[in-house]
Amino acid sequence: MPVIRTEFTIQAPQRICFDAARSIDLHMESTARTREKAIGGVTSGLIKLGESVTWEAVHFGIKQNLTAKITEMEEPRYFVDEMVTGAFKRFRHTHEFVVLGENSTKMLDIFDYSSPFGIVGKVFDWLVLEAYMTRFLRTRNEYIKEVAEAKAQELQHIAKKSQE
């Protein structure tokens, strides 16, 4: 059972980071390379506790569908999505946001999964999937960081203008 962990420091308030990570629209922008799109459940906006989304994407040249549900959420500190149906045997994806300062947040992303097909799945993980998923999640989280920091700068600029 591989566990992929990424950590980013984002120069933006916790709420902005939290909302960016649960935005369906931002998710689709960040995964354009795999043509990921929401086709069922919540298909735009911010996903909430108890809601699910079905994604259609192309991975390894194969069109796939995956449904994930938000099973835990404590706004704006963390949320967890878990696979309902899809290519994995199972996954639990934890997104945590720790305040470092007024405009600084540590984003922790923990993707804990199991592949199907027993020993064949474990070999596939070792040879290909773990590295692929690490790149996929890192790219997505770098995009979240970029968008959250731009949003924070925009809000700071607006606040500064209103004080003048």
N, C-alpha and C positions, 0 to 999 in steps of 0.2 A: 504494500500500500504506500505509494509515494505521497509525500507531502511537499508541496511547493510553497515557499514562503518568500514574499517580496516585501520590502520596506522602503518607503519614500518619505522624505521631509518635504512638505508643501508649504509655500509661503502664502497661506490663505487660512481664514478661520475654519474651525471644525465643521460648521453647518454647511459651508460652501462645498467642502470636500465630500461630506456625507451625501449631499444631494447630487453632486456630480457622479458619484459612484453608483447611485441607484437610478440614474436617468436612462431610460430606454433609448431615447434619441441619441444621447452621447455614446452609449454602448454601440449603436449601429455605426456612428461616425468612426469610432475607434477600431472597429473590426471590418472596415470596408474591404480590406485585403481578402478576407474569406467570404465576402458578400453576405455577411450575417444580417438577417432582418427578422424583426418580430412579426410573426404571422398568427399568433393566437394569444388569448389572455390579454394582459396589458401590453398594448402595442405602441404607446407613446407616453411621455410624461414621466412622473416619478412613481416607481413601484412601491407598494406599501405592504405591511405585515399581512400575511395570509393570501396575498395575490400571487399569481403565477404568470409566466410568459413562456411562449413556445417560440424558439429560435429556429430558423432555417439557415444553414450555412454550408459551405463547401470546404471540407477538410480532407487532405490526402486525395483530392480529385473526386470525392464522393459527396453528393448532396445528402445532408443529414438534418434531422429534426431533433431538438432536445427541449424538454419542458423542465423549468426550474421554478420552485416555489419559495417565497420568503417565509421562513419558518421561525425566525427570531428577529426582533428589532428593538433597539433601545435608542431612540432618537436623541441627539445626533451622534451617539457614541459607537454603535455597531449595528450590523445586520448580517444575517446568515441566509444564503440561498442553498437549497438542496435539490438534486436532480429527482424528478418524478418519473420521467421516461427519457431514454436517450441511449447513446452508444456506450457510455460508461456502465460498469456494474453498479456503481454508486459514486456520488460526490457530495461533499459538504464544503461550501465556500464561505469563509468568514472574512468580513470586511470590518476593520476596526480603525477608529480615528481618535488619536490621543492628542489633547491640547498641549502644545509645547510653549506657546506664548499667545499674545493677543491675535497675531496674524501668522501663526505657525502651527502646523498640524503634522503629526506623524501618521501616515497611512500604512497599516499592516494588512497584508492580504495573504490568507492562508487557504490553499486549495488542497484538500485531502480527498484522494480518490482511489478507486479500485477499477481495474480494467476487467472486462469479461474474458472468458476463454482460458481460465486457469493458468497453467505454466506458459502457454503460448502468449497470453496477455502480459504476463510478467516479463517475458523476453522482449516483447514489443515495447513495453514501458522502458526497459533498460536500454534498448537499442535506439528507440525513436521518440516515443510519446512524451516522456518526462522532459526532454530538452525542447520539444516542440511546444508543449504547454507552458514551459517556463518562458520561452520567447513570446508566446501569445499573450500571457498575463503581464509580462513586463512592458510590452508595447502598449497594451490597453491602459496600464497604470501610468505610464509616462504621458499618455494622452490626457488622462484624468488630471494629472499634475499640471500640465500645460493649460488646460481649460480653467481649472480652479484658480490658478495664479493670475490668469488674465482677468477673470471675473473679480477677484479681490482687488486688483490694480484699478479696474474700472470703477468699483465702488469707492475706493479711496480717493480717486480723482473727483468723483461726483461730490463726496463729502467735503473735500478741500474747496471745491468751487462754491458750495453752498455757504461756507464760512467766510468767503471773501466779500 
